[in-house]
């Protein structure tokens, strides 16, 4: 049976698996050749591929009908506001990293559209937001909080563009407070990271052990280690990230971090876990530092997380320890070792100590021991 819910869809078999594309000429017969084929993110589900193909086709149909008109017109519904937010190049949707749009914005926008997309913005009341939040919380507390945060952004965009109903809805939502999920308290430990390094080598995936070791020792973000595949404007996906040229012959890594733009240098020769990982993982002579053993190319984020989970499970590390917790482990160990949040801030390149405190997930036991001994020593001297 020929599917009609994925206009313009194409797929091609690649070494790493099936790649998905959307073709303007396949979506609409006679579409000008100036509209190029777009590759779709690899981690979309079948339902999400259909939604994306339909969205791109609707945009194309509007552009062909009137090349100077916006891809979508605001008709007062949340759905039309979402489409404007996604397609307007001046919206904040286009100021975040591609991975954020795919991993965070995409799923939340689909939930909003599916659940309340047909609602008129100018009819929204506080009771609507409270009810939606309660319903979304059944999907997870963090997910619900993230959707509300994104809804604030969308309505703020609409208010800024003077779209009817958006300012009133934004003002209502701005005055509301929702219970936030508790701060994450999980941090990967040295022993857990070491187990992952050893097991990844045993499983033939030493790149995973190298990535986690480098993150744990240096507190670099994962995107700064494995890089990122992102579309080059409207063109094909291109990779950007850490390359061999950023590591000197004496193992000094130099990088400008993706989030804060901080200039960072790290001496890899002083990192025991990195040296252990390098017994199994060989850094290429040129090009990207981290290569997926299965494809011979840099990792797509979803493929890395899938492989990480397999290694973590085989290594006996609990499932509640995520790859993102490696960086928290680096900060926690640093603060415990030095007793200084400032040291943790410098290692993690945070702009404030307040942010470092969120990543410091220790229970304060070691610091309390140091304080107790210091106080006891002072009492002893005073009694002499």
PyMOL commands that set and color helices and strands:
alter all, ss='L'
color gray80, all
select helices_A, chain A and resi 24-27+46-65+78-87+92-94+98-116+121-123+126-137+141-160+166-174+190-202+206-218+222-226+244-246+268-270+272-277+301-315+325-338+341-348+353-359+365-383
alter helices_A, ss='H'
color red, helices_A
select strands_A, chain A and resi 9-14+17-22+38-39+228-231+237-240+252-256+263-267
alter strands_A, ss='S'
color yellow, strands_A
deselect
rebuild
show_as cartoon
